[in-house]
Amino acid sequence: MLTKRRKAGILTERLTEGMKKQESGRKRPGGSWTDFRKRVEKSA
């Protein structure tokens, strides 16, 4: 039971972190977009 609860807690934490990242991206999409372009240029 403890292991299952721990796994569920980790999953919920990851989900909340993802939601926070999405919210921050929505607030300032310009900065994240420029960073994305820089990454693409570096990888290309």
Biopython code that builds the backbone (N, CA, C, O; Angstrom):
import numpy as np
from Bio.PDB.StructureBuilder import StructureBuilder

atoms = [
    (1, "MET", "N", (0.834, -1.203, 0.000)),
    (1, "MET", "CA", (0.000, 0.000, 0.000)),
    (1, "MET", "C", (0.875, 1.262, 0.000)),
    (1, "MET", "O", (0.610, 2.217, -0.730)),
    (2, "LEU", "N", (1.907, 1.243, 0.822)),
    (2, "LEU", "CA", (2.771, 2.428, 0.912)),
    (2, "LEU", "C", (3.420, 2.716, -0.436)),
    (2, "LEU", "O", (3.471, 3.864, -0.876)),
    (3, "THR", "N", (3.918, 1.663, -1.090)),
    (3, "THR", "CA", (4.590, 1.871, -2.379)),
    (3, "THR", "C", (3.605, 2.452, -3.392)),
    (3, "THR", "O", (3.947, 3.366, -4.142)),
    (4, "LYS", "N", (2.380, 1.919, -3.410)),
    (4, "LYS", "CA", (1.382, 2.430, -4.359)),
    (4, "LYS", "C", (1.086, 3.898, -4.061)),
    (4, "LYS", "O", (0.996, 4.724, -4.970)),
    (5, "ARG", "N", (0.936, 4.207, -2.775)),
    (5, "ARG", "CA", (0.646, 5.595, -2.404)),
    (5, "ARG", "C", (1.805, 6.496, -2.793)),
    (5, "ARG", "O", (1.596, 7.602, -3.291)),
    (6, "ARG", "N", (3.018, 6.029, -2.569)),
    (6, "ARG", "CA", (4.192, 6.835, -2.928)),
    (6, "ARG", "C", (4.223, 7.075, -4.428)),
    (6, "ARG", "O", (4.480, 8.192, -4.877)),
    (7, "LYS", "N", (3.960, 6.020, -5.209)),
    (7, "LYS", "CA", (3.966, 6.167, -6.675)),
    (7, "LYS", "C", (2.897, 7.166, -7.101)),
    (7, "LYS", "O", (3.146, 8.017, -7.955)),
    (8, "ALA", "N", (1.716, 7.066, -6.513)),
    (8, "ALA", "CA", (0.626, 7.983, -6.857)),
    (8, "ALA", "C", (1.025, 9.413, -6.510)),
    (8, "ALA", "O", (0.759, 10.339, -7.276)),
    (9, "GLY", "N", (1.667, 9.594, -5.352)),
    (9, "GLY", "CA", (2.091, 10.933, -4.946)),
    (9, "GLY", "C", (3.087, 11.515, -5.926)),
    (9, "GLY", "O", (3.005, 12.690, -6.284)),
    (10, "ILE", "N", (4.040, 10.683, -6.367)),
    (10, "ILE", "CA", (5.045, 11.154, -7.325)),
    (10, "ILE", "C", (4.363, 11.544, -8.637)),
    (10, "ILE", "O", (4.696, 12.564, -9.240)),
    (11, "LEU", "N", (3.404, 10.721, -9.072)),
    (11, "LEU", "CA", (2.706, 11.016, -10.329)),
    (11, "LEU", "C", (1.955, 12.341, -10.212)),
    (11, "LEU", "O", (2.012, 13.172, -11.118)),
    (12, "THR", "N", (1.251, 12.537, -9.096)),
    (12, "THR", "CA", (0.501, 13.785, -8.923)),
    (12, "THR", "C", (1.452, 14.977, -8.884)),
    (12, "THR", "O", (1.150, 16.035, -9.435)),
    (13, "GLU", "N", (2.611, 14.803, -8.228)),
    (13, "GLU", "CA", (3.592, 15.895, -8.172)),
    (13, "GLU", "C", (4.071, 16.237, -9.576)),
    (13, "GLU", "O", (4.185, 17.409, -9.932)),
    (14, "ARG", "N", (4.353, 15.200, -10.377)),
    (14, "ARG", "CA", (4.813, 15.448, -11.747)),
    (14, "ARG", "C", (3.730, 16.156, -12.548)),
    (14, "ARG", "O", (4.022, 17.065, -13.325)),
    (15, "LEU", "N", (2.477, 15.740, -12.359)),
    (15, "LEU", "CA", (1.373, 16.365, -13.089)),
    (15, "LEU", "C", (1.258, 17.836, -12.701)),
    (15, "LEU", "O", (1.108, 18.699, -13.566)),
    (16, "THR", "N", (1.328, 18.119, -11.399)),
    (16, "THR", "CA", (1.208, 19.512, -10.952)),
    (16, "THR", "C", (2.366, 20.339, -11.501)),
    (16, "THR", "O", (2.176, 21.490, -11.893)),
    (17, "GLU", "N", (3.562, 19.759, -11.530)),
    (17, "GLU", "CA", (4.720, 20.484, -12.072)),
    (17, "GLU", "C", (4.487, 20.792, -13.550)),
    (17, "GLU", "O", (4.781, 21.895, -14.012)),
    (18, "GLY", "N", (3.958, 19.818, -14.286)),
    (18, "GLY", "CA", (3.678, 20.031, -15.706)),
    (18, "GLY", "C", (2.651, 21.136, -15.896)),
    (18, "GLY", "O", (2.794, 21.970, -16.789)),
    (19, "MET", "N", (1.617, 21.148, -15.064)),
    (19, "MET", "CA", (0.599, 22.185, -15.175)),
    (19, "MET", "C", (1.211, 23.556, -14.898)),
    (19, "MET", "O", (0.917, 24.519, -15.607)),
    (20, "LYS", "N", (2.058, 23.653, -13.877)),
    (20, "LYS", "CA", (2.710, 24.927, -13.554)),
    (20, "LYS", "C", (3.564, 25.392, -14.724)),
    (20, "LYS", "O", (3.568, 26.576, -15.061)),
    (21, "LYS", "N", (4.290, 24.462, -15.348)),
    (21, "LYS", "CA", (5.135, 24.824, -16.490)),
    (21, "LYS", "C", (4.270, 25.350, -17.629)),
    (21, "LYS", "O", (4.621, 26.335, -18.278)),
    (22, "GLN", "N", (3.123, 24.680, -17.874)),
    (22, "GLN", "CA", (2.229, 25.128, -18.944)),
    (22, "GLN", "C", (1.705, 26.528, -18.639)),
    (22, "GLN", "O", (1.650, 27.381, -19.525)),
    (23, "GLU", "N", (1.319, 26.764, -17.377)),
    (23, "GLU", "CA", (0.795, 28.077, -16.999)),
    (23, "GLU", "C", (1.851, 29.153, -17.205)),
    (23, "GLU", "O", (1.549, 30.219, -17.741)),
    (24, "SER", "N", (3.086, 28.888, -16.785)),
    (24, "SER", "CA", (4.161, 29.871, -16.939)),
    (24, "SER", "C", (4.401, 30.128, -18.424)),
    (24, "SER", "O", (4.655, 31.265, -18.823)),
    (25, "GLY", "N", (4.323, 29.086, -19.240)),
    (25, "GLY", "CA", (4.518, 29.243, -20.681)),
    (25, "GLY", "C", (3.424, 30.108, -21.277)),
    (25, "GLY", "O", (3.686, 30.913, -22.172)),
    (26, "ARG", "N", (2.198, 29.951, -20.791)),
    (26, "ARG", "CA", (1.094, 30.764, -21.305)),
    (26, "ARG", "C", (1.285, 32.223, -20.913)),
    (26, "ARG", "O", (0.997, 33.122, -21.703)),
    (27, "LYS", "N", (1.768, 32.463, -19.700)),
    (27, "LYS", "CA", (1.944, 33.843, -19.224)),
    (27, "LYS", "C", (2.961, 34.581, -20.088)),
    (27, "LYS", "O", (2.748, 35.738, -20.449)),
    (28, "ARG", "N", (4.077, 33.907, -20.423)),
    (28, "ARG", "CA", (5.101, 34.565, -21.247)),
    (28, "ARG", "C", (5.532, 33.616, -22.360)),
    (28, "ARG", "O", (6.594, 32.999, -22.276)),
    (29, "PRO", "N", (4.699, 33.497, -23.416)),
    (29, "PRO", "CA", (5.006, 32.586, -24.521)),
    (29, "PRO", "C", (6.173, 33.074, -25.370)),
    (29, "PRO", "O", (6.870, 32.265, -25.983)),
    (30, "GLY", "N", (6.397, 34.394, -25.413)),
    (30, "GLY", "CA", (7.479, 34.924, -26.248)),
    (30, "GLY", "C", (8.830, 34.377, -25.829)),
    (30, "GLY", "O", (9.593, 33.898, -26.668)),
    (31, "GLY", "N", (9.132, 34.444, -24.541)),
    (31, "GLY", "CA", (10.433, 33.972, -24.055)),
    (31, "GLY", "C", (10.619, 32.490, -24.334)),
    (31, "GLY", "O", (11.669, 32.076, -24.827)),
    (32, "SER", "N", (9.598, 31.681, -24.019)),
    (32, "SER", "CA", (9.721, 30.235, -24.229)),
    (32, "SER", "C", (9.881, 29.943, -25.720)),
    (32, "SER", "O", (10.622, 29.032, -26.090)),
    (33, "TRP", "N", (9.191, 30.709, -26.592)),
    (33, "TRP", "CA", (9.283, 30.468, -28.036)),
    (33, "TRP", "C", (10.700, 30.760, -28.525)),
    (33, "TRP", "O", (11.249, 29.998, -29.320)),
    (34, "THR", "N", (11.298, 31.868, -28.053)),
    (34, "THR", "CA", (12.666, 32.201, -28.477)),
    (34, "THR", "C", (13.621, 31.109, -28.007)),
    (34, "THR", "O", (14.513, 30.702, -28.751)),
    (35, "ASP", "N", (13.439, 30.636, -26.777)),
    (35, "ASP", "CA", (14.292, 29.555, -26.260)),
    (35, "ASP", "C", (14.133, 28.317, -27.135)),
    (35, "ASP", "O", (15.116, 27.645, -27.445)),
    (36, "PHE", "N", (12.906, 28.017, -27.531)),
    (36, "PHE", "CA", (12.657, 26.844, -28.381)),
    (36, "PHE", "C", (13.373, 27.002, -29.716)),
    (36, "PHE", "O", (13.984, 26.054, -30.209)),
    (37, "ARG", "N", (13.301, 28.194, -30.305)),
    (37, "ARG", "CA", (13.973, 28.426, -31.589)),
    (37, "ARG", "C", (15.481, 28.257, -31.427)),
    (37, "ARG", "O", (16.134, 27.661, -32.284)),
    (38, "LYS", "N", (16.034, 28.776, -30.338)),
    (38, "LYS", "CA", (17.480, 28.643, -30.096)),
    (38, "LYS", "C", (17.865, 27.169, -30.023)),
    (38, "LYS", "O", (18.872, 26.758, -30.601)),
    (39, "ARG", "N", (17.070, 26.376, -29.316)),
    (39, "ARG", "CA", (17.362, 24.941, -29.194)),
    (39, "ARG", "C", (17.326, 24.281, -30.564)),
    (39, "ARG", "O", (18.182, 23.455, -30.881)),
    (40, "VAL", "N", (16.340, 24.641, -31.374)),
    (40, "VAL", "CA", (16.213, 24.037, -32.711)),
    (40, "VAL", "C", (17.429, 24.407, -33.556)),
    (40, "VAL", "O", (17.996, 23.561, -34.248)),
    (41, "GLU", "N", (17.825, 25.683, -33.493)),
    (41, "GLU", "CA", (18.983, 26.121, -34.285)),
    (41, "GLU", "C", (20.242, 25.381, -33.843)),
    (41, "GLU", "O", (21.052, 24.980, -34.679)),
    (42, "LYS", "N", (20.413, 25.197, -32.532)),
    (42, "LYS", "CA", (21.599, 24.492, -32.023)),
    (42, "LYS", "C", (21.592, 23.041, -32.493)),
    (42, "LYS", "O", (22.619, 22.525, -32.935)),
    (43, "SER", "N", (20.435, 22.382, -32.400)),
    (43, "SER", "CA", (20.353, 20.964, -32.784)),
    (43, "SER", "C", (20.498, 20.812, -34.299)),
    (43, "SER", "O", (21.060, 19.821, -34.767)),
    (44, "ALA", "N", (19.995, 21.786, -35.073)),
    (44, "ALA", "CA", (20.043, 21.672, -36.540)),
    (44, "ALA", "C", (21.484, 21.725, -37.045)),
    (44, "ALA", "O", (21.719, 21.644, -38.250)),
]
sb = StructureBuilder()
sb.init_structure("model")
sb.init_model(0)
sb.init_chain("A")
sb.init_seg("    ")
for serial, (resi, resn, name, xyz) in enumerate(atoms, 1):
    if name == "N":
        sb.init_residue(resn, " ", resi, " ")
    sb.init_atom(name, np.array(xyz, "f"), 0.0, 1.0, " ", f" {name:<3s}", serial, name[0])
structure = sb.get_structure()
